[in-house]
Amino acid sequence: MSSRIKVSYWEAVNLSDREPVRESLRESLREVMPFDVVIVGAGPAGLSTACKLAQLCQDHETSLDICVIEKGSEIGAHILSGAVLEASALDELFPDWHNMQAPVKVPVTDDEVHLLTSSASSIKLPSFLVPPALHNSGNYVISLGNLCRWLGEQAESLGVQLFTGFTAAEILYNDDDQVIGIATGDMGRDKNGNEKGNFEEGYELHARYTVFAEGCRGHLGKELIEKYDLDKGKAPQHYGIGIKELWEVPAEAHSPGKVFHGVGWPLGLGKTTGGSFLYHLENNEVSVGLITDLNYSNPWLSPFDEFQRLKQHPAIRSVLSGGKRLSYGARALVKGGIQSLPNLVFPGGLLAGDNAGFLNFLKLKGSHTAMKSGMLAAESIYAALMGGGAEIANDNGVLESYQDNINTSSIARELYAARNVGPAMHKFGTLLGSAFAFIDQVIFRGKLPFTLKDMVPDHAALKRAEDCPRISYPAPDNEISFDKLSSVYISNTNHEEDQPCHLKLIDAETPTGFNLAEYDEPAQRYCPAGVYEIVRSDTKTRFQINAQNCVHCKTCDIKDPTQNIVWTAPEGGGGPNYPNM
């Protein structure tokens, strides 16, 4: 990045057509790099945006400067998903992907849904009881990280510039509150914010349009939603935390393409909702995981420990026994559905993928919708940059055509059909919610004449600790179940220790002064990486943040009951380095 030519702020402004510029920014000494389009995040949405834009340029013999910025050390390093891929968007983006060495090689061969009734028993549900959207015939078991690496290769071959290991730390606006790009984070500051010997100031990446595709609970997307009031009139967004491990298992326990989904134990059949999965990939590898909806009410609950309990169920343990755990990770996922989908456009930019919230809760899939949203974004941006007129973008640079195209797309149709399942689960619990889902999806095909909404934000769902039963979790056996620190170790998580803490407290006294008494400070349990601790001594009780453990799951930013923890981006390249996740 530093080898690029340095341009003045005025040159960048002229190139990006963003007049006027805030006076304070004119005095900036940061290096400025102008582009036509800057894309924040090299996940399926961001990379699909980049590839589609470059394809449109090729098709029409035009040229655009396109940049993708990714905070992970490499593309795929921060990508974590199940994952079962519905290939519709991939088919559209690269129709010949079968012959392009895409890492999509394991078709679903067996598809099971089980009701886990206890720690030792389960019932396989007949196919007719499973909503059609959960059927996986024609889908593929994949590593989403590897698919993103491949998409990155395609983007580069199409002329897109990829900058990995750089965080998008700040949104840049002009005096009309129009987004004109982003600034990357400084490198080489110590924990007090002072410049170290290796200090390097961040860059300003200016763009005519900026695409925010950071994934679930992106910190810049969160700022944009608040600044432009994009969620006005919408239901609160809802989330889950997905915890996953990759295992190598004995050949006799491996069945390539087998998909297992479970509901019930260990979370139960009441209002603590979520579900489990076990996917058989290639090379005797399986991915196993648990999604815990973050609207749970008992502050004693630990999603990490619930996942460790899950693996002891005979349906799971029988596959893992004799195997080797290869990797571990966790990531929040967005589950609010179309009721919680914010407006997607604002002056100078747009939201794509799970930064907006396109995951289909019912299908348990969001990669295909994220990719499709990126492709629709690319089409609107290209038309606007090529002089598409007021029907594409208004005078303030608001890409209204993107919002319109999403509203009439396959994304909106499938999210609308699935809209009632999530709120029903939250309202009625797993057992009754599943019964409602059968009526809604199998009998009425998602066409019931009403829309349910869950208006309670996830962070407001916690009850007082003294009003909830304590949950006792067994010690790990270090064969199937493990502790947090050994798990974080195999996530290859690393941060430069002497840097400002990226986990900010609005009020440093709240964790011990309020949360501890009310909720026994739930951060020490909802965090799946051991970042937060209550440390007691004879003289005081303090709240300790082990930021170097952070796997960037964003759960703390979502679930903290007082919304006191704010996740911000650490130095670029920090965080997990997931292999095949």
C-alpha positions as CSV (number, residue, x, y, z in Angstrom):
1,M,0.0,0.0,0.0
2,S,2.8,2.4,0.9
3,S,4.3,2.1,-2.6
4,R,1.3,3.9,-4.1
5,I,1.8,7.5,-5.3
6,K,0.9,10.1,-2.7
7,V,-1.7,12.6,-3.7
8,S,-2.8,15.8,-2.0
9,Y,-6.2,16.1,-0.3
10,W,-7.3,18.5,-3.0
11,E,-6.4,16.2,-5.8
12,A,-8.3,13.3,-4.1
13,V,-11.3,15.5,-3.7
14,N,-11.4,16.5,-7.3
15,L,-11.0,12.9,-8.4
16,S,-13.9,11.7,-6.1
17,D,-16.3,14.6,-6.9
18,R,-17.0,15.1,-3.2
19,E,-17.3,18.9,-2.7
20,P,-17.2,20.5,-0.2
21,V,-14.8,18.9,2.3
22,R,-14.7,19.5,6.0
23,E,-12.1,22.1,6.9
24,S,-10.7,19.8,9.6
25,L,-10.0,17.1,7.0
26,R,-8.1,19.5,4.7
27,E,-5.5,19.8,7.4
28,S,-5.0,16.1,7.5
29,L,-1.4,14.9,6.9
30,R,-2.6,11.3,6.2
31,E,-1.8,9.9,2.8
32,V,-4.8,10.0,0.5
33,M,-5.6,7.4,-2.1
34,P,-8.5,8.0,-4.5
35,F,-10.7,5.2,-6.0
36,D,-14.0,5.0,-7.7
37,V,-15.3,2.4,-5.3
38,V,-14.0,1.3,-1.9
39,I,-15.4,-1.9,-0.4
40,V,-15.0,-2.5,3.3
41,G,-14.8,-6.2,4.1
42,A,-13.6,-9.2,2.0
43,G,-16.4,-11.6,2.8
44,P,-18.9,-13.0,0.4
45,A,-20.8,-9.8,0.0
46,G,-17.8,-7.5,-0.5
47,L,-15.9,-9.8,-2.9
48,S,-19.1,-10.4,-4.9
49,T,-19.5,-6.6,-5.2
50,A,-15.9,-6.3,-6.4
51,C,-16.1,-9.2,-8.9
52,K,-19.4,-8.1,-10.4
53,L,-18.2,-4.5,-10.8
54,A,-15.1,-5.7,-12.5
55,Q,-17.1,-8.0,-14.8
56,L,-19.4,-5.1,-15.8
57,C,-16.3,-3.0,-16.7
58,Q,-15.0,-5.9,-18.8
59,D,-18.4,-6.4,-20.5
60,H,-18.7,-2.7,-21.4
61,E,-15.0,-2.0,-22.0
62,T,-14.8,0.6,-19.3
63,S,-12.6,1.0,-16.3
64,L,-13.1,1.7,-12.6
65,D,-10.6,1.8,-9.7
66,I,-11.9,-0.7,-7.2
67,C,-10.4,-1.4,-3.8
68,V,-11.3,-4.0,-1.2
69,I,-10.0,-3.5,2.3
70,E,-9.9,-6.4,4.8
71,K,-8.9,-6.2,8.5
72,G,-7.8,-9.9,8.6
73,S,-4.2,-10.8,7.9
74,E,-5.3,-12.5,4.7
75,I,-8.6,-13.1,3.0
76,G,-10.5,-15.7,4.9
77,A,-8.7,-15.2,8.1
78,H,-11.8,-13.8,9.9
79,I,-14.4,-15.8,8.0
80,L,-16.3,-18.3,10.0
81,S,-19.5,-20.1,9.0
82,G,-21.1,-23.6,9.1
83,A,-21.4,-23.8,6.1
84,V,-23.9,-25.3,3.7
85,L,-23.9,-23.3,0.5
86,E,-26.9,-22.6,-1.7
87,A,-25.1,-22.0,-5.0
88,S,-27.6,-19.8,-6.8
89,A,-25.6,-16.6,-6.4
90,L,-22.3,-18.3,-7.3
91,D,-24.0,-19.8,-10.4
92,E,-25.0,-16.3,-11.4
93,L,-21.6,-14.6,-10.6
94,F,-19.4,-17.3,-12.2
95,P,-21.5,-19.7,-14.3
96,D,-18.5,-21.8,-15.0
97,W,-17.3,-22.1,-11.4
98,H,-17.3,-25.9,-11.7
99,N,-14.4,-25.7,-14.1
100,M,-12.6,-22.9,-12.3
101,Q,-11.3,-24.9,-9.3
102,A,-13.8,-23.3,-6.9
103,P,-13.6,-25.0,-3.4
104,V,-17.2,-26.2,-3.7
105,K,-16.7,-29.9,-4.1
106,V,-18.9,-31.8,-1.6
107,P,-22.6,-32.0,-2.6
108,V,-25.0,-32.8,0.2
109,T,-25.6,-36.5,0.2
110,D,-27.6,-37.0,3.4
111,D,-29.8,-34.5,5.2
112,E,-31.1,-35.1,8.7
113,V,-32.8,-33.0,11.4
114,H,-32.9,-34.4,14.9
115,L,-34.8,-33.4,18.0
116,L,-32.3,-33.8,20.9
117,T,-34.7,-34.7,23.7
118,S,-32.0,-35.2,26.4
119,S,-28.3,-35.5,26.9
120,A,-28.5,-39.1,25.7
121,S,-31.4,-39.4,23.3
122,S,-32.7,-37.9,20.1
123,I,-35.5,-38.4,17.5
124,K,-34.8,-38.1,13.8
125,L,-37.6,-36.0,12.3
126,P,-39.3,-37.4,9.2
127,S,-38.8,-35.2,6.1
128,F,-42.4,-34.1,5.9
129,L,-42.2,-32.4,9.3
130,V,-39.2,-30.3,8.2
131,P,-40.0,-27.0,6.4
132,P,-39.0,-27.2,2.7
133,A,-36.5,-24.3,3.2
134,L,-34.4,-26.5,5.5
135,H,-34.0,-29.2,2.9
136,N,-30.5,-29.2,1.5
137,S,-30.7,-31.3,-1.7
138,G,-28.6,-29.6,-4.4
139,N,-26.5,-27.6,-1.8
140,Y,-22.9,-28.0,-0.9
141,V,-20.9,-28.5,2.3
142,I,-18.0,-26.0,2.2
143,S,-15.5,-23.9,4.0
144,L,-16.7,-20.3,3.5
145,G,-13.2,-19.1,4.3
146,N,-11.8,-21.1,1.4
147,L,-14.6,-19.8,-0.9
148,C,-13.7,-16.3,0.0
149,R,-10.1,-16.9,-0.7
150,W,-11.1,-18.2,-4.1
151,L,-13.4,-15.2,-4.7
152,G,-10.4,-13.0,-3.8
153,E,-8.3,-14.7,-6.5
154,Q,-11.0,-14.0,-9.0
155,A,-11.3,-10.4,-8.0
156,E,-7.6,-9.9,-8.3
157,S,-7.5,-11.5,-11.7
158,L,-10.2,-9.0,-12.8
159,G,-8.1,-6.1,-11.7
160,V,-9.5,-5.4,-8.2
161,Q,-7.0,-4.1,-5.7
162,L,-7.1,-6.1,-2.4
163,F,-5.6,-4.6,0.8
164,T,-5.4,-7.1,3.6
165,G,-4.3,-6.4,7.2
166,F,-5.7,-2.9,7.2
167,T,-8.7,-1.9,9.4
168,A,-11.4,0.5,8.2
169,A,-11.3,2.6,11.4
170,E,-13.1,5.7,10.5
171,I,-15.8,6.9,8.1
172,L,-15.0,10.1,6.2
173,Y,-17.7,12.6,5.5
174,N,-17.9,15.9,3.7
175,D,-19.7,19.0,5.0
176,D,-23.0,17.8,3.5
177,D,-22.7,14.6,5.6
178,Q,-22.0,12.6,2.5
179,V,-19.7,9.6,2.9
180,I,-16.5,10.1,0.9
181,G,-14.6,7.0,1.9
182,I,-12.8,5.6,5.0
183,A,-9.6,6.0,6.9
184,T,-7.5,3.0,7.9
185,G,-6.3,2.6,11.5
186,D,-2.9,3.8,12.7
187,M,-0.3,1.2,13.2
188,G,2.3,1.3,16.0
189,R,0.6,3.1,18.9
190,D,1.2,1.9,22.4
191,K,-1.5,1.0,24.9
192,N,-1.7,4.7,25.9
193,G,-2.1,5.9,22.3
194,N,1.5,7.2,22.0
195,E,3.5,6.7,18.9
196,K,6.0,3.9,19.0
197,G,9.2,3.6,16.9
198,N,7.3,1.7,14.2
199,F,4.4,4.1,14.0
200,E,2.7,4.4,10.7
201,E,-0.3,6.7,10.3
202,G,-3.5,5.4,8.6
203,Y,-4.5,6.1,5.1
204,E,-7.5,7.9,3.7
205,L,-9.2,5.9,1.0
206,H,-11.5,8.2,-0.9
207,A,-14.3,6.9,-3.1
208,R,-17.2,8.1,-5.2
209,Y,-19.1,5.2,-3.5
210,T,-18.3,3.2,-0.4
211,V,-19.7,-0.2,0.2
212,F,-19.8,-1.4,3.8
213,A,-19.7,-5.2,3.8
214,E,-18.1,-5.8,7.2
215,G,-20.4,-8.7,8.2
216,C,-22.6,-9.0,11.3
217,R,-22.5,-6.0,13.6
218,G,-19.9,-4.2,11.7
219,H,-18.6,-1.3,13.8
220,L,-18.9,1.2,10.9
221,G,-22.2,-0.1,9.8
222,K,-23.5,0.4,13.3
223,E,-22.3,4.0,13.2
224,L,-24.0,4.6,9.8
225,I,-27.3,3.1,11.0
226,E,-27.4,5.4,13.9
227,K,-26.2,8.5,12.0
228,Y,-28.6,8.2,9.2
229,D,-31.4,6.7,11.3
230,L,-31.6,3.8,8.9
231,D,-33.5,1.6,11.3
232,K,-36.3,4.0,11.9
233,G,-39.6,2.1,12.0
234,K,-37.9,-1.2,12.0
235,A,-38.0,-4.0,14.7
236,P,-34.8,-4.3,16.7
237,Q,-32.1,-6.4,15.1
238,H,-31.6,-9.9,16.7
239,Y,-28.5,-12.0,16.8
240,G,-27.1,-15.4,17.7
241,I,-23.6,-16.5,18.6
242,G,-22.2,-19.3,16.5
243,I,-19.4,-21.4,18.0
244,K,-17.7,-23.9,15.8
245,E,-14.9,-26.4,15.7
246,L,-13.2,-28.2,12.8
247,W,-12.3,-31.8,13.5
248,E,-10.5,-34.6,11.6
249,V,-12.4,-37.8,12.4
250,P,-11.8,-41.5,11.8
251,A,-12.6,-42.6,8.2
252,E,-15.3,-45.0,9.5
253,A,-17.1,-42.1,11.2
254,H,-16.9,-39.8,8.1
255,S,-19.6,-39.5,5.5
256,P,-18.8,-36.8,2.9
257,G,-21.8,-34.5,2.3
258,K,-23.8,-35.6,5.3
259,V,-25.7,-32.7,7.0
260,F,-27.0,-33.0,10.6
261,H,-29.1,-30.3,12.3
262,G,-30.3,-30.5,15.8
263,V,-32.7,-28.6,18.0
264,G,-33.5,-29.0,21.7
265,W,-30.7,-30.2,24.1
266,P,-28.5,-28.6,25.5
267,L,-30.5,-25.4,25.2
268,G,-33.8,-27.1,25.9
269,L,-37.2,-26.8,24.4
270,G,-38.2,-23.6,26.1
271,K,-37.4,-19.9,25.3
272,T,-33.6,-20.4,25.2
273,T,-33.5,-21.0,21.5
274,G,-30.9,-22.0,19.0
275,G,-29.6,-25.1,17.2
276,S,-26.7,-27.4,16.5
277,F,-25.0,-28.6,13.3
278,L,-22.6,-31.3,12.2
279,Y,-21.4,-31.1,8.6
280,H,-19.2,-33.6,6.9
281,L,-16.6,-32.0,4.5
282,E,-13.9,-33.7,2.5
283,N,-10.6,-35.2,3.8
284,N,-12.2,-36.8,6.8
285,E,-13.1,-33.4,8.3
286,V,-16.3,-32.3,9.9
287,S,-17.5,-29.0,11.3
288,V,-19.5,-29.0,14.5
289,G,-21.2,-26.1,16.1
290,L,-23.9,-24.6,18.2
291,I,-25.9,-21.4,17.6
292,T,-27.3,-19.8,20.7
293,D,-29.8,-17.0,20.1
294,L,-28.7,-13.9,22.1
295,N,-32.2,-13.1,23.4
296,Y,-31.6,-15.6,26.2
297,S,-32.7,-14.4,29.7
298,N,-30.5,-16.4,32.2
299,P,-27.3,-14.5,32.8
300,W,-25.7,-17.7,34.1
301,L,-25.8,-19.2,30.7
302,S,-22.5,-19.7,28.9
303,P,-22.8,-20.3,25.1
304,F,-19.3,-21.8,25.1
305,D,-20.0,-24.3,27.8
306,E,-23.3,-25.2,26.2
307,F,-21.4,-26.0,23.0
308,Q,-18.9,-28.2,25.0
309,R,-21.9,-30.1,26.5
310,L,-23.4,-30.5,23.0
311,K,-20.4,-32.5,21.8
312,Q,-21.0,-35.1,24.5
313,H,-24.4,-36.1,23.0
314,P,-24.1,-39.6,21.5
315,A,-25.2,-38.3,18.1
316,I,-22.2,-36.0,18.0
317,R,-19.7,-37.8,20.2
318,S,-20.0,-40.9,18.1
319,V,-18.5,-39.0,15.2
320,L,-15.8,-37.1,17.1
321,S,-14.5,-39.9,19.2
322,G,-11.0,-40.8,18.2
323,G,-10.7,-37.7,16.2
324,K,-8.5,-34.5,16.5
325,R,-9.7,-31.0,17.0
326,L,-8.1,-28.8,14.4
327,S,-9.5,-25.3,14.9
328,Y,-12.0,-23.3,16.9
329,G,-13.8,-20.0,16.4
330,A,-16.9,-17.9,17.2
331,R,-18.9,-15.3,15.4
332,A,-22.1,-13.4,15.9
333,L,-24.8,-13.9,13.2
334,V,-27.7,-11.6,12.4
335,K,-31.1,-13.2,12.7
336,G,-33.7,-10.4,12.8
337,G,-35.0,-11.0,9.3
338,I,-36.8,-8.6,7.0
339,Q,-38.6,-6.9,9.9
340,S,-35.2,-5.7,11.2
341,L,-33.6,-4.9,7.9
342,P,-32.4,-1.3,8.0
343,N,-32.7,1.0,5.0
344,L,-29.6,0.2,3.0
345,V,-28.6,3.4,1.3
346,F,-27.3,6.8,2.4
347,P,-25.4,9.6,0.8
348,G,-22.2,8.2,-0.8
349,G,-22.6,4.6,0.2
350,L,-24.6,1.5,1.0
351,L,-24.8,-1.6,3.3
352,A,-24.4,-5.1,1.9
353,G,-24.4,-8.6,3.2
354,D,-24.8,-9.3,6.9
355,N,-23.8,-5.7,7.7
356,A,-27.4,-5.1,6.7
357,G,-28.8,-8.5,7.8
358,F,-29.7,-10.8,4.9
359,L,-29.3,-14.1,6.7
360,N,-32.3,-16.4,6.2
361,F,-33.0,-17.6,9.8
362,L,-35.2,-20.5,8.5
363,K,-32.7,-21.8,6.0
364,L,-29.8,-21.3,8.3
365,K,-28.0,-19.7,5.3
366,G,-26.8,-16.3,4.4
367,S,-23.9,-16.6,2.0
368,H,-26.0,-16.7,-1.1
369,T,-28.1,-13.7,0.0
370,A,-24.9,-11.8,0.9
371,M,-23.4,-12.5,-2.5
372,K,-26.6,-11.6,-4.3
373,S,-26.8,-8.3,-2.4
374,G,-23.2,-7.5,-3.4
375,M,-24.0,-8.2,-7.0
376,L,-27.1,-5.9,-6.9
377,A,-24.9,-3.2,-5.2
378,A,-22.4,-3.5,-8.0
379,E,-25.1,-3.1,-10.7
380,S,-26.4,0.1,-9.1
381,I,-23.0,1.6,-8.5
382,Y,-21.9,0.9,-12.0
383,A,-25.0,2.4,-13.5
384,A,-24.6,5.5,-11.3
385,L,-20.9,6.0,-12.2
386,M,-21.7,5.6,-15.9
387,G,-24.3,8.4,-15.7
388,G,-27.4,6.4,-15.1
389,G,-29.5,9.4,-14.0
390,A,-31.8,10.3,-11.2
391,E,-33.6,6.9,-11.2
392,I,-30.3,5.3,-10.2
393,A,-29.0,7.9,-7.6
394,N,-30.3,11.2,-6.4
395,D,-28.4,14.4,-6.2
396,N,-27.0,13.5,-2.7
397,G,-25.4,10.3,-4.0
398,V,-28.1,8.0,-2.5
399,L,-28.3,4.9,-4.6
400,E,-32.1,4.5,-4.5
401,S,-31.9,1.9,-7.3
402,Y,-30.1,-0.5,-4.9
403,Q,-32.8,-0.3,-2.3
404,D,-35.4,-0.8,-5.0
405,N,-33.6,-3.7,-6.5
406,I,-33.2,-5.4,-3.1
407,N,-36.9,-4.9,-2.4
408,T,-37.9,-6.7,-5.6
409,S,-35.2,-9.4,-5.5
410,S,-35.1,-13.1,-4.6
411,I,-33.5,-12.0,-1.3
412,A,-36.6,-10.0,-0.2
413,R,-38.9,-12.8,-1.4
414,E,-37.3,-15.5,0.7
415,L,-36.8,-13.3,3.8
416,Y,-40.5,-12.3,3.6
417,A,-41.6,-16.0,3.4
418,A,-39.5,-16.8,6.5
419,R,-40.3,-13.6,8.4
420,N,-42.5,-15.2,11.2
421,V,-40.3,-18.1,12.2
422,G,-37.7,-16.2,14.2
423,P,-40.2,-14.1,16.2
424,A,-42.3,-17.2,16.8
425,M,-39.3,-19.0,18.3
426,H,-38.6,-16.1,20.6
427,K,-42.2,-15.7,21.6
428,F,-43.2,-19.4,22.1
429,G,-39.9,-21.2,22.6
430,T,-38.4,-24.0,20.7
431,L,-41.1,-26.6,20.9
432,L,-44.2,-24.4,20.3
433,G,-42.2,-22.2,17.9
434,S,-41.3,-25.2,15.8
435,A,-45.0,-26.2,15.7
436,F,-45.8,-22.7,14.5
437,A,-43.0,-22.9,11.9
438,F,-44.6,-26.2,10.6
439,I,-48.0,-24.5,10.2
440,D,-46.5,-21.3,8.7
441,Q,-44.1,-23.0,6.3
442,V,-45.5,-26.4,5.4
443,I,-49.2,-25.6,5.4
444,F,-49.3,-21.8,4.5
445,R,-45.9,-21.7,2.7
446,G,-45.0,-18.5,4.5
447,K,-48.1,-16.6,3.4
448,L,-49.9,-16.1,6.7
449,P,-51.7,-12.7,6.7
450,F,-49.7,-11.2,9.5
451,T,-46.1,-10.4,10.5
452,L,-44.8,-11.2,14.0
453,K,-42.2,-8.9,15.5
454,D,-39.9,-9.2,18.6
455,M,-39.5,-5.7,19.8
456,V,-37.2,-6.5,22.8
457,P,-33.5,-6.0,21.9
458,D,-31.3,-8.9,22.8
459,H,-29.4,-7.0,25.4
460,A,-32.6,-6.1,27.3
461,A,-33.7,-9.7,27.6
462,L,-31.5,-10.6,30.6
463,K,-33.1,-11.1,33.9
464,R,-31.5,-10.5,37.3
465,A,-29.0,-13.2,38.3
466,E,-30.8,-13.8,41.6
467,D,-34.1,-14.5,39.7
468,C,-32.5,-17.2,37.6
469,P,-31.2,-20.7,38.3
470,R,-27.5,-21.1,38.3
471,I,-26.1,-23.4,35.6
472,S,-23.4,-25.8,36.6
473,Y,-21.2,-27.0,33.7
474,P,-19.0,-30.1,33.9
475,A,-15.2,-29.8,33.7
476,P,-13.8,-30.5,30.2
477,D,-12.5,-34.0,29.5
478,N,-9.8,-32.7,27.1
479,E,-10.9,-35.3,24.6
480,I,-14.2,-34.1,23.3
481,S,-14.7,-31.0,25.5
482,F,-12.1,-28.3,26.2
483,D,-11.6,-25.0,28.0
484,K,-11.7,-21.5,26.6
485,L,-8.0,-20.7,26.6
486,S,-7.0,-23.9,24.8
487,S,-9.7,-23.2,22.3
488,V,-8.6,-19.7,21.6
489,Y,-5.1,-21.0,21.1
490,I,-6.1,-23.1,18.1
491,S,-8.0,-20.2,16.6
492,N,-4.6,-18.7,15.9
493,T,-5.7,-15.5,17.5
494,N,-3.0,-12.8,17.9
495,H,-3.0,-9.1,18.7
496,E,0.0,-6.8,19.3
497,E,-0.3,-6.5,23.1
498,D,1.1,-3.0,23.4
499,Q,-1.7,-1.2,21.5
500,P,-4.8,0.7,22.6
501,C,-7.5,-1.6,23.9
502,H,-10.1,-2.0,21.1
503,L,-12.8,-3.0,23.6
504,K,-14.0,0.3,25.0
505,L,-16.0,0.9,28.1
506,I,-18.4,3.9,28.1
507,D,-18.3,3.8,31.9
508,A,-15.4,1.9,33.5
509,E,-17.4,1.5,36.8
510,T,-20.5,-0.2,35.3
511,P,-19.1,-3.7,35.1
512,T,-18.4,-3.9,38.9
513,G,-20.7,-1.2,40.1
514,F,-23.9,-2.4,38.4
515,N,-23.6,-5.4,36.2
516,L,-21.9,-7.5,38.8
517,A,-24.7,-7.0,41.4
518,E,-27.6,-7.3,38.9
519,Y,-26.3,-10.0,36.5
520,D,-23.1,-11.4,38.1
521,E,-21.4,-9.6,35.1
522,P,-22.5,-11.8,32.2
523,A,-19.5,-10.8,30.0
524,Q,-17.4,-13.4,31.8
525,R,-19.8,-16.1,30.4
526,Y,-21.2,-14.8,27.1
527,C,-17.7,-14.1,25.7
528,P,-16.5,-17.3,24.1
529,A,-12.8,-16.4,24.3
530,G,-12.1,-15.5,28.0
531,V,-11.7,-11.8,27.2
532,Y,-13.6,-10.6,30.3
533,E,-12.9,-11.5,33.9
534,I,-13.9,-10.4,37.3
535,V,-10.8,-10.4,39.4
536,R,-11.2,-10.2,43.2
537,S,-8.7,-9.4,45.9
538,D,-8.8,-8.6,49.5
539,T,-9.0,-4.9,48.8
540,K,-11.0,-4.5,45.6
541,T,-12.9,-6.2,42.7
542,R,-12.0,-5.2,39.2
543,F,-13.1,-5.9,35.7
544,Q,-10.2,-7.2,33.5
545,I,-10.2,-7.1,29.7
546,N,-7.9,-9.6,28.0
547,A,-8.2,-8.0,24.6
548,Q,-5.5,-10.1,23.1
549,N,-7.9,-13.1,23.3
550,C,-10.6,-11.5,21.2
551,V,-11.8,-13.5,18.3
552,H,-13.9,-10.6,16.9
553,C,-17.2,-12.3,17.4
554,K,-18.9,-9.0,18.5
555,T,-21.1,-10.7,21.1
556,C,-20.0,-8.2,23.8
557,D,-21.1,-5.3,21.7
558,I,-24.5,-7.0,21.3
559,K,-25.3,-8.7,24.6
560,D,-23.9,-6.3,27.3
561,P,-27.1,-5.5,29.2
562,T,-26.2,-1.8,29.7
563,Q,-24.6,-1.4,26.2
564,N,-21.5,-0.3,27.9
565,I,-19.0,-2.3,25.8
566,V,-18.2,-0.9,22.4
567,W,-16.2,-3.1,19.9
568,T,-13.8,-1.1,17.8
569,A,-11.2,-2.3,15.3
570,P,-7.7,-3.2,16.6
571,E,-4.6,-2.8,14.6
572,G,-4.9,-4.4,11.1
573,G,-4.0,-8.1,10.9
574,G,-4.9,-8.8,14.5
575,G,-7.5,-11.3,15.6
576,P,-8.1,-14.9,14.6
577,N,-6.4,-16.6,11.6
578,Y,-8.9,-19.3,10.7
579,P,-7.7,-22.0,8.2
580,N,-10.7,-23.9,6.7
581,M,-13.5,-22.3,8.8
